[in-house]
Amino acid sequence: MRFLMFAFFAGFGAAIAIGILSLSEKAIGESALLMAPFGATAALVFGVSASPFSRPKNVILGHMMTAVIGLTFVEFIGVTSFYLALATGIAVTTMLLTRIIHPPAGANPLLIMLTGQSWDFLITPVLLGTVVIVVLGRAMRYLYIKMYTSSF
């Protein structure tokens, strides 16, 4: 029963996070805070928050580092099949060498290069979106612990 409650609570948290990021487009205009890798990020942050991959540092810096790699390729190197593969490999290597591993962030170079993003993408959606997910993840974890451990 406890796991069932946790699963629904985690799913609810992920839905709230993605919903807020999705609705942000209407609130702040063109600069939406949502990108596809955030679905996998939400699964980790809300579903397996104790994982090293779900640590705030890993979530935020993992997405930021790999986004910088993708943006560097778009701006200075180019976008070809070879460069898509190379950028992804560099992103994985960078996360491993820095010990800031967040697997969903491995998709960022592909997303950024295939859609031709600019440096603004680093702030919205990457930085602001990850901060929203991390803050909501921490809040939901706190609420779950309080609800589950409180006596009735």
KOLFITI-614849 format. One line per 5 residues: for each residue x, y, z of C-alpha. Coordinates in steps of 0.1 Angstrom, whole numbers. Example, Ala and Ser with C-alpha at 12.3 -4.5 7.8 and 13.67 -1.06 7.14 Angstrom:
BEGIN
123/-45/78 | 137/-11/71
END
This chain:
BEGIN
0/0/0 | 28/24/9 | 45/19/-26 | 11/24/-43 | 6/57/-25
42/68/-33 | 37/59/-70 | 6/81/-72 | 22/109/-53 | 53/108/-75
31/108/-106 | 11/137/-93 | 43/156/-86 | 56/150/-121 | 23/160/-136
23/193/-116 | 59/201/-126 | 53/195/-163 | 20/213/-161 | 35/244/-146
63/244/-171 | 39/239/-200 | 15/266/-188 | 45/290/-184 | 44/296/-222
11/315/-218 | 24/334/-188 | 57/346/-202 | 51/344/-239 | 74/326/-263
100/316/-237 | 84/283/-226 | 101/265/-198 | 94/230/-212 | 116/207/-232
112/169/-239 | 141/157/-217 | 122/172/-187 | 98/142/-188 | 126/119/-179
140/143/-154 | 106/144/-137 | 105/106/-135 | 138/106/-117 | 132/136/-94
98/125/-83 | 101/88/-87 | 136/80/-74 | 146/111/-55 | 172/92/-35
192/84/-67 | 224/102/-73 | 211/111/-107 | 182/131/-90 | 204/153/-69
198/190/-75 | 234/195/-86 | 232/167/-111 | 198/178/-125 | 207/215/-129
244/213/-138 | 239/181/-159 | 213/199/-181 | 234/231/-182 | 267/214/-192
251/193/-220 | 231/223/-232 | 263/243/-235 | 278/215/-256 | 249/214/-279
248/252/-283 | 286/253/-290 | 281/229/-318 | 252/249/-333 | 271/282/-330
307/272/-339 | 310/237/-354 | 278/227/-372 | 251/201/-373 | 258/169/-393
252/133/-384 | 288/130/-373 | 286/162/-351 | 253/150/-335 | 270/118/-325
302/136/-314 | 283/162/-293 | 263/134/-275 | 295/115/-268 | 312/146/-255
281/153/-233 | 282/118/-218 | 320/120/-213 | 317/154/-196 | 290/142/-172
311/112/-162 | 344/131/-158 | 327/158/-136 | 307/132/-117 | 276/153/-125
255/126/-142 | 219/131/-151 | 210/107/-179 | 181/128/-193 | 205/156/-200
223/134/-225 | 195/142/-249 | 201/180/-248 | 228/182/-275 | 205/163/-299
175/185/-291 | 194/217/-293 | 213/209/-325 | 182/194/-343 | 161/225/-335
189/251/-340 | 185/268/-306 | 203/300/-295 | 221/308/-263 | 188/321/-248
178/284/-246 | 204/280/-218 | 183/303/-195 | 148/293/-207 | 140/265/-207
172/248/-194 | 181/267/-162 | 147/279/-152 | 130/247/-160 | 154/226/-140
152/249/-110 | 114/246/-111 | 115/208/-112 | 141/206/-84 | 122/229/-61
89/212/-67 | 106/178/-63 | 120/188/-29 | 87/203/-18 | 68/172/-28
93/149/-11 | 89/170/21 | 51/168/19 | 52/131/13 | 75/125/43
53/147/65 | 21/130/54 | 35/95/58 | 52/100/91 | 26/122/108
4/105/134 | -33/107/131
END
